[in-house]
Amino acid sequence: MIISASRRTDIPALYPEWFINRIKAGFLLTRNPLNKTRISRIDLSPDKIDCIVFWTKNPEPAFQYLDLLKRYNYYFHFTLTPYDSSIEINLPDKSKLIESFKKLSDTIGPERVIWRYDPVFYTGKYDYSYHIRSFRKLAKSLSGYTERCMYSFLTVYQKCERNMKAVPFSIPAMDDILKLSEAFAQISNAEGIKLQTCAEKLDLTDFGITRGKCIDDDLISKLKGKELTIPKDRNQRESCLCASSVDIGAYNTCTNRCVYCYANYNHDLALAKYINHNAKSEIITGDLSGNEIIKDRIEAGSDSQQLKLF
């Protein structure tokens, strides 16, 4: 089983104590977002977990717990963009985040820290030239501290439209998408960083850009030293190439307050859930009513039992 921690909220930044308590307990509960009475029990035994994929914009609060994850394979997606506090409202200063990125890389290795430069969109301030300058500056700062950068262009989901109204924005036209992609590829290549798109249908192989997988069965196989056979995640967009995983987060629980976020469209509710969460609970936020149906989550075995040489 692959654990996604989490597309729905920033567990390393906001819920690291809860997560590590669940690691110690050996299991956690996660609620079906479409049916709140359906609860999955996830066995966190190291022999049951192929990999944990963390998603974060600020891993600093989780650093103190990394030693407790030595029995697990894991890697991080670290989103680091050029946007200021008018767009990513509650994040630390970007200079501090760059240092956190380097610290994380020094601790677990650059192969296991993937830089995310997404989503890309325009405002009066963040135009084509700004993105080029910012991407170059970040790539130079992160050179040697990551092996891969994934980027994508903003998809405006209905649930995040209200938050985006506060920021006059536009999606780059196709000509700019191609120019940006070509420039990003030249910059990342110069800094020794492989560039990949995330859930984009465009064929950009002429620029040396491949379509990436956030939940990457190839990387996970490499970390395990064993070939894994994992199906594509049927719950993601058609253009998403990610391997199947189990997300343990919850919507409307992140307090980063990024206006473009599709997973947290009610910031007041997210703040209330965060403030009231219990780090000793079996579930990330909220309480169980006693009327839930709890079932063990069982994933088909992924090991092919064939050792893979790297």
Secondary structure per residue as TSV (DSSP state, phi and psi in degrees):
chain	resnum	aa	ss	phi	psi
A	1	M	-	360.0	140.4
A	2	I	E	-107.7	129.8
A	3	I	E	-98.7	127.6
A	4	S	E	-100.9	119.6
A	5	A	E	-131.6	75.3
A	6	S	-	-159.4	148.8
A	7	R	S	-67.5	-19.6
A	8	R	S	-94.1	-19.4
A	9	T	S	-162.5	165.4
A	10	D	-	-94.8	86.0
A	11	I	H	-65.5	-44.9
A	12	P	H	-60.0	-34.9
A	13	A	H	-81.4	-36.6
A	14	L	H	-116.3	-28.1
A	15	Y	-	-128.8	36.1
A	16	P	H	-68.1	-35.9
A	17	E	H	-66.6	-42.4
A	18	W	H	-59.1	-46.3
A	19	F	H	-63.4	-43.9
A	20	I	H	-70.8	-30.5
A	21	N	H	-62.9	-36.4
A	22	R	H	-71.4	-35.7
A	23	I	H	-59.9	-44.3
A	24	K	H	-64.6	-37.6
A	25	A	H	-75.3	-25.4
A	26	G	T	90.5	6.3
A	27	F	E	-164.1	164.6
A	28	L	E	-148.3	167.0
A	29	L	E	-113.3	142.3
A	30	T	E	-136.3	139.2
A	31	R	E	-92.7	137.8
A	32	N	E	-67.2	120.1
A	33	P	T	-66.0	-18.1
A	34	L	T	-95.9	-12.3
A	35	N	E	-150.9	97.5
A	36	K	E	-66.9	-14.3
A	37	T	E	-85.7	-7.9
A	38	R	E	-97.9	119.3
A	39	I	E	-120.9	133.7
A	40	S	E	-102.7	136.7
A	41	R	E	-99.3	122.2
A	42	I	E	-106.0	119.4
A	43	D	E	-77.2	119.3
A	44	L	-	-100.2	16.6
A	45	S	-	-57.7	136.5
A	46	P	T	-54.1	-33.0
A	47	D	T	-76.2	-9.2
A	48	K	T	-97.0	-17.6
A	49	I	-	-107.1	115.7
A	50	D	S	-71.2	-38.6
A	51	C	E	-167.2	152.1
A	52	I	E	-113.4	125.6
A	53	V	E	-108.7	112.9
A	54	F	E	-93.3	144.4
A	55	W	E	-123.6	126.8
A	56	T	E	-154.7	159.7
A	57	K	S	-117.3	-0.9
A	58	N	-	-162.4	92.8
A	59	P	-	-82.3	-3.7
A	60	E	G	-51.5	-46.3
A	61	P	G	-62.8	-18.9
A	62	A	G	-91.6	-10.0
A	63	F	G	-57.2	-37.6
A	64	Q	G	-66.7	-14.3
A	65	Y	G	-105.1	-3.9
A	66	L	G	-61.8	-32.6
A	67	D	G	-61.7	-25.2
A	68	L	G	-81.3	-1.2
A	69	L	G	-106.8	14.2
A	70	K	T	-62.6	-23.5
A	71	R	T	-85.7	0.0
A	72	Y	S	-116.2	150.6
A	73	N	-	-84.7	135.3
A	74	Y	E	-159.2	158.3
A	75	Y	E	-149.6	168.1
A	76	F	E	-117.4	140.0
A	77	H	E	-98.8	120.6
A	78	F	E	-115.9	108.7
A	79	T	E	-81.7	122.6
A	80	L	-	-138.5	109.0
A	81	T	-	-119.9	176.2
A	82	P	S	-89.4	0.3
A	83	Y	-	-74.3	146.4
A	84	D	-	-94.0	-168.6
A	85	S	T	-74.7	-3.4
A	86	S	T	-78.1	-16.9
A	87	I	T	-116.0	-45.7
A	88	E	B	-109.3	85.8
A	89	I	T	-68.7	-41.9
A	90	N	T	-107.3	17.6
A	91	L	-	-85.4	151.5
A	92	P	-	-62.9	167.8
A	93	D	-	-57.5	143.3
A	94	K	H	-63.1	-30.2
A	95	S	H	-63.8	-36.8
A	96	K	H	-68.6	-37.6
A	97	L	H	-68.3	-35.6
A	98	I	H	-61.9	-42.5
A	99	E	H	-65.9	-36.3
A	100	S	H	-65.3	-38.4
A	101	F	H	-60.1	-47.6
A	102	K	H	-64.6	-40.0
A	103	K	H	-63.7	-43.2
A	104	L	H	-62.9	-44.1
A	105	S	H	-62.3	-43.1
A	106	D	H	-62.6	-30.1
A	107	T	H	-80.3	-43.0
A	108	I	H	-117.4	-8.8
A	109	G	-	102.8	141.5
A	110	P	G	-62.8	-24.9
A	111	E	G	-64.5	-25.7
A	112	R	G	-103.9	13.8
A	113	V	E	-128.0	106.0
A	114	I	E	-98.5	125.2
A	115	W	E	-81.9	129.0
A	116	R	E	-110.5	122.9
A	117	Y	E	-112.1	78.8
A	118	D	E	-160.3	152.6
A	119	P	E	-87.5	154.4
A	120	V	E	-96.3	126.0
A	121	F	-	-152.3	169.3
A	122	Y	B	-107.8	146.5
A	123	T	-	-135.0	-174.6
A	124	G	S	-59.8	-31.4
A	125	K	S	-88.9	-44.3
A	126	Y	S	-95.1	78.9
A	127	D	-	-100.7	-169.9
A	128	Y	H	-55.7	-50.5
A	129	S	H	-63.7	-38.7
A	130	Y	H	-63.1	-43.8
A	131	H	H	-63.3	-39.8
A	132	I	H	-63.9	-47.2
A	133	R	H	-62.4	-43.9
A	134	S	H	-67.7	-42.7
A	135	F	H	-62.9	-40.9
A	136	R	H	-63.6	-44.9
A	137	K	H	-62.9	-44.8
A	138	L	H	-67.3	-41.5
A	139	A	H	-62.4	-40.6
A	140	K	H	-64.9	-40.0
A	141	S	H	-66.7	-33.7
A	142	L	H	-97.9	-1.7
A	143	S	B	-58.8	127.5
A	144	G	T	90.0	-11.8
A	145	Y	T	-107.5	-4.6
A	146	T	B	-151.9	155.0
A	147	E	S	-105.6	-10.2
A	148	R	E	-146.9	142.7
A	149	C	E	-124.0	132.5
A	150	M	E	-114.9	136.3
A	151	Y	E	-137.3	159.5
A	152	S	E	-155.2	165.3
A	153	F	E	-102.6	147.8
A	154	L	-	-57.7	130.4
A	155	T	-	-107.3	122.0
A	156	V	-	-92.4	103.6
A	157	Y	-	-81.7	151.9
A	158	Q	G	-56.3	-37.3
A	159	K	G	-69.3	-20.6
A	160	C	G	-104.4	1.9
A	161	E	H	-60.5	-39.1
A	162	R	H	-61.0	-43.5
A	163	N	H	-69.2	-35.0
A	164	M	H	-72.8	-18.1
A	165	K	T	-62.2	-23.5
A	166	A	T	-74.8	-12.4
A	167	V	S	-126.4	106.3
A	168	P	-	-61.7	116.5
A	169	F	-	-137.9	167.4
A	170	S	B	-146.9	157.2
A	171	I	-	-92.7	132.3
A	172	P	-	-53.9	138.9
A	173	A	-	-67.9	165.2
A	174	M	H	-57.4	-40.3
A	175	D	H	-59.1	-42.4
A	176	D	H	-72.0	-35.6
A	177	I	H	-58.7	-44.0
A	178	L	H	-68.2	-42.1
A	179	K	H	-66.6	-42.9
A	180	L	H	-61.5	-45.2
A	181	S	H	-62.2	-43.0
A	182	E	H	-63.8	-42.9
A	183	A	H	-66.7	-43.6
A	184	F	H	-58.2	-41.4
A	185	A	H	-64.1	-42.6
A	186	Q	H	-63.9	-41.8
A	187	I	H	-67.5	-49.4
A	188	S	H	-64.6	-38.2
A	189	N	H	-61.7	-41.1
A	190	A	H	-64.6	-26.9
A	191	E	T	-98.7	7.0
A	192	G	T	73.0	30.1
A	193	I	-	-117.0	125.6
A	194	K	E	-76.1	131.3
A	195	L	E	-104.3	131.9
A	196	Q	E	-136.8	151.3
A	197	T	E	-90.4	158.1
A	198	C	S	-117.0	115.4
A	199	A	S	53.7	39.3
A	200	E	-	-110.3	137.9
A	201	K	-	-83.2	-17.1
A	202	L	-	-61.7	140.8
A	203	D	-	-92.5	108.3
A	204	L	-	-116.4	22.5
A	205	T	G	-63.3	-23.5
A	206	D	G	-62.5	-24.9
A	207	F	G	-94.2	1.4
A	208	G	T	81.6	18.5
A	209	I	-	-103.2	128.1
A	210	T	E	-106.9	162.5
A	211	R	E	-81.4	125.7
A	212	G	-	-99.6	172.2
A	213	K	-	-127.5	118.4
A	214	C	S	-66.7	-47.2
A	215	I	S	-90.9	95.2
A	216	D	-	-103.5	103.7
A	217	D	H	-65.6	-26.1
A	218	D	H	-68.5	-46.0
A	219	L	H	-65.2	-40.4
A	220	I	H	-64.6	-40.2
A	221	S	H	-60.4	-40.3
A	222	K	H	-65.3	-42.0
A	223	L	H	-65.2	-36.9
A	224	K	H	-80.0	-21.7
A	225	G	T	70.9	24.7
A	226	K	E	-148.8	137.5
A	227	E	E	-64.8	130.2
A	228	L	E	-115.0	142.5
A	229	T	-	-114.7	105.0
A	230	I	-	-126.1	128.1
A	231	P	-	-70.1	160.0
A	232	K	B	-65.8	145.3
A	233	D	-	-73.7	112.9
A	234	R	T	-76.8	-11.3
A	235	N	T	-90.2	-2.2
A	236	Q	S	-100.7	172.8
A	237	R	-	-59.4	155.1
A	238	E	T	-57.3	-36.4
A	239	S	T	-79.1	-7.0
A	240	C	-	-80.2	132.4
A	241	L	-	-102.5	7.5
A	242	C	-	-61.9	145.6
A	243	A	B	-71.6	158.3
A	244	S	-	-64.6	139.2
A	245	S	-	-149.4	170.2
A	246	V	E	-113.6	116.7
A	247	D	E	-85.8	130.4
A	248	I	-	-106.6	6.6
A	249	G	-	-88.4	-170.5
A	250	A	-	-145.5	147.2
A	251	Y	S	-70.5	154.9
A	252	N	S	54.7	48.4
A	253	T	-	-132.3	1.0
A	254	C	-	-100.5	133.7
A	255	T	-	-105.5	12.9
A	256	N	S	-64.7	-28.0
A	257	R	-	58.8	49.4
A	258	C	B	-81.3	124.1
A	259	V	T	-66.8	-21.7
A	260	Y	T	-88.3	-0.1
A	261	C	-	-69.3	131.4
A	262	Y	S	-88.0	-17.1
A	263	A	S	-92.4	-14.9
A	264	N	-	-135.3	91.8
A	265	Y	-	-104.2	-1.0
A	266	N	-	-131.3	94.3
A	267	H	H	-68.2	-33.2
A	268	D	H	-64.6	-42.9
A	269	L	H	-64.8	-41.2
A	270	A	H	-61.1	-43.4
A	271	L	H	-63.7	-42.7
A	272	A	H	-63.2	-42.2
A	273	K	H	-64.7	-39.4
A	274	Y	H	-66.3	-46.7
A	275	I	H	-60.8	-37.4
A	276	N	H	-94.1	0.6
A	277	H	-	-70.7	150.4
A	278	N	-	-109.7	113.3
A	279	A	T	-64.4	-15.4
A	280	K	T	-97.6	1.3
A	281	S	S	-73.7	159.3
A	282	E	S	-78.6	-17.2
A	283	I	B	-123.0	151.1
A	284	I	S	-63.4	-42.1
A	285	T	S	-144.7	159.0
A	286	G	S	79.7	175.1
A	287	D	-	-118.3	157.3
A	288	L	-	-85.3	137.3
A	289	S	-	-85.7	-19.1
A	290	G	S	98.9	-8.6
A	291	N	-	-99.5	3.4
A	292	E	-	-75.8	156.6
A	293	I	E	-104.0	114.6
A	294	I	E	-106.6	124.3
A	295	K	E	-131.0	145.3
A	296	D	E	-64.8	133.2
A	297	R	-	-86.3	117.1
A	298	I	-	-118.4	121.5
A	299	E	-	-101.9	147.2
A	300	A	-	-61.3	142.7
A	301	G	-	-57.2	139.7
A	302	S	-	-107.2	-19.9
A	303	D	E	-68.5	132.2
A	304	S	E	-89.3	-5.6
A	305	Q	E	66.6	12.0
A	306	Q	E	-105.1	118.2
A	307	L	E	-65.5	140.4
A	308	K	-	-117.5	130.1
A	309	L	-	-91.8	136.3
A	310	F	-	-126.8	360.0
